[in-house]
Amino acid sequence: MDEGVYDERRLRDFQAGRARGFSRRDLMRLTAAVGVGAALPVVPATGASAAGPIVKPLPADLFRALGTNAETRWSALRDQGYYVPVDRFFVRNHTVTPEIDAAGWSLEIAGSGVRKTSHFGLEELKRLPSETRPVAIECAGNGRGFYTTQQGQSVSGTAWQLGAIGVGKWKGVRLSTVLRKAGISRSAVDVQPIGLDPNFVSGGVDLGPVRRPFPVGKAFDDVLLAYELNGAPLPADHGFPVRVVVPGWIGIASIKWVGRIEVSAEPLFSPWNTQFYRLFGPDFPAEGQPFDRQVVKSPFELDPGATFPAGVRTRLTGRSWSADGPIRETRVSTDGGVTWRRARPYGATPGGVWQRWEIDWTPAAGSHVLQARATDVRGNTQPEVARFNTLGYLFDAVVKVPVTAA
């Protein structure tokens, strides 16, 4: 059920030729077209029906628009409570948001790991026992832009700052419930949700629908088929009518607009766990290093370049989180890292997903650099410099935030 352990095992399977769905030959053809670990530009497949890259409004005070993606501004989360409101929840689209008719939608469960192909409509899923759970969805590239702006390193992919995360209250049915009703076999080893968004195409290679496998053990642990977010039906941009929610794993595992789930008695592969979402670079093997969990981060709830009144006491707020467990403490520096003070945690923490914190500060006139460094309960602490990889994943360094007092 551990993402890093699973990915290491599947890498060995892939190298040994034990691959279903995406072979080493497929990987070589893709690599020849776009390069090892290259980030692909978005080209929707011909004829795909879609409402647009993103459907919901993206006001500039709430989001940074990034092509097919939209990043939440941290200033928009100040005073917003524990859960991120839907109107400011970040959007990660590989292509575009599809138009899906809920009345005609059904989820197919098929593959060598089930006794027969089954279909479940939305209303049928809603009649099954449901659960509501606080879960963070975070893009693996969250913070990628700081590799360039803070560390002077060139990386590929969307230049997220730290707003490619959202903690929501997700309601749905356990995937394990549906798999049992579909008649899962004892021989099943992998589960692969497949999205209904348009195929991902680049370099003349159609990679097919977005998909990424995880082990049956994880599927039976805590994975949800979610149809509500924060007490309302899923919005189009967040997976309507049903999406997968995989707690603790990187965001790509939580496939939106799921239409089919392949259950396999053999190891499953896709471009999203071979060519992408691996660590490439001078410090990593040529075939890429599998991911561990997401890393520790701690942004302030303000925009870089913010201005404060000089000599006036102000309250700085922020949030810290780690996929490895709850946050033990967050320390804040208001003088560029010379001195550090412990921030005060506050508020309820359902599920221990992230911790809100605050600290008071009376700035003198002039320029200042704010920094926050979090440590989780397992002792993971943010470093001064993140470990470089060419696709800019897992940025965990302390971020320097310039502000001014006048």
Secondary structure, DSSP 4 states (H G I P E B T S, - for coil): --HHHHHHHHHHHHHTT--BSS-HHHHHHHHHHH-TTPPPPP-BPTT--EEES--S---TTTEEEETTEEEEPGGGGTTS-SSPPGGG--B--SS-EEP--GGG-EEEEESTTBSS-EEEEHHHHHTS-EEEEEEEEE-TTTTTHHHHHTT-----S----S--EEEEEEEEEEHHHHHHHHTB-TT--EEEEEE-SPPBEETTEE--S-B--EEHHHHTTT-EEEEEETTEEPPGGGTTT-EEE-TTS-GGGS-SSEEEEEEESS-B--GGGTTSSSB-STTS-TT-BPP-----B--BSS-TT-EE-TTS-EEEEEEEE-TTS-EEEEEEESSTTSS-EEPEEES--GGG-EEEEEEEE-PPSEEEEEEEEEEETT--B--SSPPP-TT-----SPPPEEEEE-
